[in-house]
């Protein structure tokens, strides 16, 4: 199928529509990504467990948990689907679009499964519920991967310059943050539904159904309004899926970026999944305050977005991302301090951590996808094989392995203690994350940003001017 050599620039309103897709899968995927520990391994409050237990709550094989195994298995399964889906999408030749086709097929199943994961069939602890959890988690990750890998590949293909790709990455970051922000309102909204007479489980699921409906609507908008054949830079790739992944990993800068990304996503998973424990156990506040704290942090991060874009353009993406990693490590250290202080001191430290967290949230929300897009585009210029989906598949694989590790580790940490009287497990998770982010700073120091910029400078527009 013939592709336009000089695609049109995407209008601003369609760039916003594109970002709506990120908002949709962020909100739709929030439940499985961040709430499984909360629902299946609920925190202990003064009134007892928040939810009735549905699966065995103790350790299996010594230090593991059923929830940790199910979550880890789901993420690993998901990660190994990435190269398969990316390879098919890179090579697909259909009139509707090689990216839009996958997005159209996967949007509805993703929305439905984001609720079904939290509807175990048996009331009370049962092995049937454990099987249900594993099966629905596997199906969910298959579905959301089929949406996100082609979707993120479009950042490299719809952005026709480095600045354009940075802007698209910024918009999608705003979309993700809005989805995550609204997702964190689950605790407050659950209380609202409970005040109307619903049981905790019913109130929780009512909120998830609302998230699912909103998420599906947003996910389908880019499919409807963005024509790849008109707007996307679509070089061909004839490499088979496994070959494309191997060739992508031959890029040294890409491997370095993946190592730093693994560190960040591992620590970030522990933050997202552990926020309710940090708030209730270490800071001594009600769980609904988790939303308030995250709301403050996200509002502050939005304020910083324009500054991040300007600084990235002026100082470079590498230097700014490294600074974000350093601040993130400091935030986790402050959370650790909350666990070894008492009373008002822990509250002050906790609020300080949330205010500071706005800085790495703004930076890491924008730059990583923009950097992967630049690498993918530069590699296509150098090799003649345009396989953006394969690069994002590797990035997704890394992210999902990190998220798997985080979801695997958190329940095990919590076995050490997850109550006000014994917060040891919650404290250890924060200290561990501090060390992980420190490692991420080291990996990123090896990244050769100028080499990538030189490759991008070789791409010429029709007038013969370098596209930067």
JODACOR-V834401 format. One record per helix or strand of 3 or more residues. SS is the DSSP state (h for helix, s for strand). FROM is the first residue (numbers start at 0). TO is the last residue. If there is no record, write none. Layout:
ss=SS from=FROM to=TO
ss=SS from=FROM to=TO
//
This chain:
ss=h from=11 to=33
ss=h from=35 to=39
ss=h from=65 to=90
ss=h from=99 to=115
ss=h from=126 to=157
ss=h from=161 to=182
ss=h from=185 to=194
ss=h from=199 to=224
ss=h from=227 to=230
ss=h from=240 to=248
ss=h from=251 to=281
ss=h from=288 to=314
ss=h from=316 to=338
ss=h from=343 to=382
ss=h from=387 to=413
ss=h from=423 to=443
ss=h from=448 to=455
//
